[in-house]
Amino acid sequence: MKPLRCLGAFSVCAAFGFSLACGGGSSSNSSSSSNQTITPSGTNVLSIAVNSGPTGNYPDAAFASVTVCIPGTSNCQAINGLLVDTGSSGLRILSSALTLPLTQQTSNSNPVFECLPFISGYTWGPVQTADLQIAGETASSVAIQVIGTSTTAPTSCSDNGTADDTLSTLGTNGILGVGLFAQDCGYPSCPASANLYYECSSSTSCTPITETAAQEVTNPVALFATDNNGVIVELPAASGPEATVTGSLVFGIGTQSNNALGSATVYNADPSTGNFTTTFNGADYNNASFIDSGSNGYFFPDSSIPGCPTNIAVGFYCPNSTDNLSATNQGISVGSGMVNFSIANAVTEFDDDPDDAAFPDLGGTATNMFDWGLPFFFGRNVYVAIEGQSAPGGTAPYWAY
Amino acid sequence: MLKLQAGFTKSKILATLGVLGCLFAALPLWAALGGDAATVQADQVHLQGSLRTIAAQEYSVQEIQSASGTTVREYVTSSGKVFAVAWQGPWPPDLRQLLGSYFDPYIKAARAQNSSRIGRRPLAINQAGLVVQIEGHPRAYAGRAYVPNLLPSSMQVEAIR
């Protein structure tokens, strides 16, 4: 080891990405709303349901249906059982659920494919364009990902882990990503070095490409003619495990009489990461916290809560009795408030009634992040304002609740 | 995006870094978990990144900043063995490359999960011979993997990040 030079401590801090940001204010109020209104049907309202999903074994996930059409035609297909996901952006549909021949996107006359890494796996398949009908909203020529294909995933994709390309591995017919971002990868383009987009000259030869924002798989909401600046996820409170909880996904924020921001507090997110900050148990999860309807529980580090002992609920917490906890969320520059939540024994909850799918007190382990998953949404209308759009109450991207 | 442990203060950081000695060297090393850093050649081309090494008393940290914006850190014992890897950034790094011979056991363990209840959540594999933890969402992923019995005696796992 050749000692070369010693840098100052602050350089080291910067190199390691340590943040010395002060934890910031301790503003007070708990945010659970007692006067929540679930918006009834309307042209900008998509019905959503927390149930066990297409595979019958998916806890704490909200599902919805959209209609996809071959661009410029009335040749359409309704796809149900799509996971409503505020943690990603863009529509993805399992090829096994899609019978319609959509339009293939090309690059240098070769078909374009996408590899989107998720936690332990990835989705791989062609990028195709479709006209979408979602509730009464429409969007034309939307780039979507079709998951599952006979074209072999390149190793730079498959090295992400396991392929989530079937109903049994994905657990849904697809993912309706309605998160903070307009594109799934980035603006003004997704670099080839990200290994997300590829052009495939044959079924075994795919090369990473730079994909422009206009070509990327896109949050459909951002492409609506109106009501395109975000969504509101509205799920009523659940007092305990239930088989089904129904609610609404409302399009637009402050664009109609039924989607006003009202008294919701705005918490802005980092425009690069889509994270904000949570303080829990004296630790700051600084730019490492997020609100994600696509995570099926509250996930956070707490070494005092026992993990579940069996493979029935691996990754979940199994306290001896329900833990009542609280944490403080803080926007990157605006918004602060306390959240009360509870963690119940996941095995007990799962075993109590096999038909139950909505669990308001489900949680599990994380390492250095705080993930406000689907249980956070019960009893709380959560606003998701899309980057680059004008939205009331603050600068997007933001969450409000 | 990385956070300090609760209770850390600036003075503690400065003291800790002072003890570590903060030695930097532009060593072209790039190894996989469990591999031998002295015998494994660099593959910076693979990550299209820049690399630096930070030396501590019982281990050193090799840090690669990849072209896609993800930071990879490899923790190497004084005898030259990679005992931990960690990453953070918009997209995960190549895990087969990073985990080396532990990649296949990782895949096997990951597939063994979700057996009765499916879902999307952070991944935690806690085996006697291998720990893998991955979390986040598109544009903000983090993860780490380590071999518990290779950890230096003074190493706190919280420092692997």
Interface residues (C-beta under 8 A of the other chain):
Chain A: M1 K2 P3 L4 R5 C6 L7 A9 V12 C13 A15 F16 G17 F18 S19 L20 G53 T55 N57 Y58 P59 D60 A61 L83 G87 S88 S89 L116 P117 F118 I119 S120 G121 T155 S156 D159 N160 G161 T162 S168 G171 G179 F181 D184 C185 G186 P191 S193 A194 N195 L196 S272 T273 G274 N275 N281 G282 A283 D284 Y285 N286 N287 A288 F290 D292 G294 S295 N296 G297 F299 N311 I312 A313 V314 G315 F350 G364 T365 A366 T367 N368 M369 D371 G373
Chain B: M1 L2 K3 L4 Q5 A6 G7 K10 I13 L14 L17 G18 G21 C22 L23 F24 A25 A26 L27 Q48 R52 T53 I54 A55 S60 E63 S66 A67 S68 T71 Q88 P90 W91 P92 D94 L95 R96 Q97 F103 Y106 I107 A110 R111 A112 Q113 N114 S115 S116 R117 I118 G119 R120 R121 P122 L123 A124 Q133 I134 E135 G136 H137 P138 R139 A140 Y141 A142 R144 R161
